[in-house]
Amino acid sequence: MNKHSLKNIKIGLVVKKDLKAEEKGNELEKWLIAKKVEVIRKEYLPPNRILSDKIKKKAPPGLFCVLVLGGDGTFLSAVRWIGDQSIPVLGVKFGDVGFLAEISEDRLFDAVEAVLENRFSTSSRMRLFVKVFRNGKEFACESVLNDIVINKGALARLAHIQTYINDHYLTTYRADGLIVATTTGSTAYSLAAGGPVVHPSVPAIIMTPICPFTLTNRPLIIPDSSIITIKLEKPLSDIMLTFDGQQGMKINPKDILIIQKGQKPINMITVPGQDYFDVLKTKLRWSGGRV
């Protein structure tokens, strides 16, 4: 892309609420403006247990890309801001070690320069789409990049989570909760709960029970064409459904959840020389990886 066309470019910028990240974000914004690039900066909104219209505000259409300075939480917030649009997104690591950032802070300006010159490719990542039906009507619907989590409160009894795959009864999980994750989300909460690491290009959905009462209830990998139906078998007063750890809602005993592969993937910008397995072994501190 030549310099003459940069003045028509709009780039989204999402920055973690952190002094170091904000300083670098301000520096990047000034650098882009000097190149005649219009910058649309997303308002910082912390994770919220309750869905709201404010949180549902989406990125304006026509963005060339979205740049994210922060950790995985900031990246997931940016993905929710993008919504169903096919805007490519690039993560820059600040703070805690995460899996979603493609580059480190010291490579920021070189990477953005490459993006402005169209010297990049994208990796398509599947999202999950969940609908919540209440009293026979659609009550809520959300897309997630990492996971959907059904979780009981700290003092609540075990949840009884009745689970069907393609309308065929699978099992009733008696557990603290259940994680339904994408392969991208396999290195997030699912991994901490004992789930497998699955390469993002594998067409699969992962179901990982949280502290199951029955030890034979193990994580399950199913085809991404599967449709998962979930009901609560017994009424409990404190069961939360959370979306990518960003927003959530309380669910009622009679609610029905339908989870399936989303129609709109997220396009993650990739840079040359970054291998998934090198990132994986570094983040997980396996032998041969540098931290």
RANOR-V373288 format. One record per residue. N is the residue number from 0. D_CENTER is the distance of its C-alpha to the mean C-alpha in Angstrom with 1 decimal. Layout:
# RANOR-V373288
n->(N,N)
d_center->(D_CENTER,D_CENTER)
This chain:
# RANOR-V373288
n->(0,1,2,3,4,5,6,7,8,9,10,11,12,13,14,15,16,17,18,19,20,21,22,23,24,25,26,27,28,29,30,31,32,33,34,35,36,37,38,39,40,41,42,43,44,45,46,47,48,49,50,51,52,53,54,55,56,57,58,59,60,61,62,63,64,65,66,67,68,69,70,71,72,73,74,75,76,77,78,79,80,81,82,83,84,85,86,87,88,89,90,91,92,93,94,95,96,97,98,99,100,101,102,103,104,105,106,107,108,109,110,111,112,113,114,115,116,117,118,119,120,121,122,123,124,125,126,127,128,129,130,131,132,133,134,135,136,137,138,139,140,141,142,143,144,145,146,147,148,149,150,151,152,153,154,155,156,157,158,159,160,161,162,163,164,165,166,167,168,169,170,171,172,173,174,175,176,177,178,179,180,181,182,183,184,185,186,187,188,189,190,191,192,193,194,195,196,197,198,199,200,201,202,203,204,205,206,207,208,209,210,211,212,213,214,215,216,217,218,219,220,221,222,223,224,225,226,227,228,229,230,231,232,233,234,235,236,237,238,239,240,241,242,243,244,245,246,247,248,249,250,251,252,253,254,255,256,257,258,259,260,261,262,263,264,265,266,267,268,269,270,271,272,273,274,275,276,277,278,279,280,281,282,283,284,285,286,287,288,289,290)
d_center->(29.8,32.9,33.3,35.1,32.0,29.7,31.1,29.4,25.9,23.3,20.3,17.5,17.1,14.6,16.0,15.4,18.2,20.2,23.7,23.2,20.1,21.8,25.0,23.4,21.5,25.0,26.6,24.2,24.6,28.4,28.4,26.6,29.0,31.9,30.9,31.0,27.3,26.1,23.2,21.1,19.6,17.0,18.2,16.5,15.4,14.7,12.6,14.9,15.8,17.3,16.0,18.2,19.3,18.9,15.1,15.2,16.8,15.5,16.1,19.6,20.3,21.8,19.7,20.4,17.0,14.7,15.2,13.0,15.1,13.6,11.4,7.9,8.0,9.6,7.3,4.4,7.8,9.0,6.7,7.9,11.2,11.5,11.2,13.0,14.8,15.1,14.9,14.1,12.1,13.3,12.1,15.1,15.3,16.9,17.5,16.1,15.3,11.8,10.6,8.6,11.7,14.2,17.3,19.1,20.8,24.1,23.1,21.6,24.6,25.5,22.1,22.1,25.7,24.8,22.1,24.9,27.2,25.0,25.1,21.6,19.8,16.4,14.4,13.0,9.8,9.9,7.9,9.5,11.8,13.5,16.8,18.8,22.5,25.0,28.8,28.3,26.4,22.8,21.7,17.9,15.3,11.6,8.9,5.4,3.3,3.8,6.7,9.5,12.1,15.7,17.5,21.1,22.6,24.3,27.8,27.1,28.5,26.5,24.5,25.8,23.0,24.7,22.8,23.8,22.7,24.2,26.4,27.8,27.8,26.0,26.5,26.3,24.2,26.0,23.5,21.7,18.8,16.6,13.1,12.1,9.4,8.8,10.5,7.7,6.8,10.6,11.0,9.2,11.0,12.4,14.2,15.6,16.9,18.7,16.6,17.1,15.5,15.1,15.1,12.4,15.4,16.6,16.4,15.5,13.8,14.1,15.8,16.4,18.9,18.9,22.5,24.2,27.9,28.9,28.3,28.4,25.2,23.1,19.6,19.8,18.4,19.1,19.2,16.4,19.3,19.5,19.4,18.8,20.8,20.7,23.4,24.7,28.1,29.5,29.1,27.5,27.2,24.1,21.1,17.7,14.8,11.5,8.3,5.2,8.3,8.8,11.5,13.6,17.0,20.0,20.9,24.5,26.4,27.1,23.7,22.4,18.8,18.3,15.1,15.1,13.6,12.6,15.2,13.1,11.0,9.3,12.0,11.5,14.9,16.6,19.8,22.8,23.6,20.1,20.1,17.1,19.6,21.0,17.7,17.1,20.6,20.5,17.5,19.0,22.5,24.0,27.5,27.7,24.7,25.2,23.4)
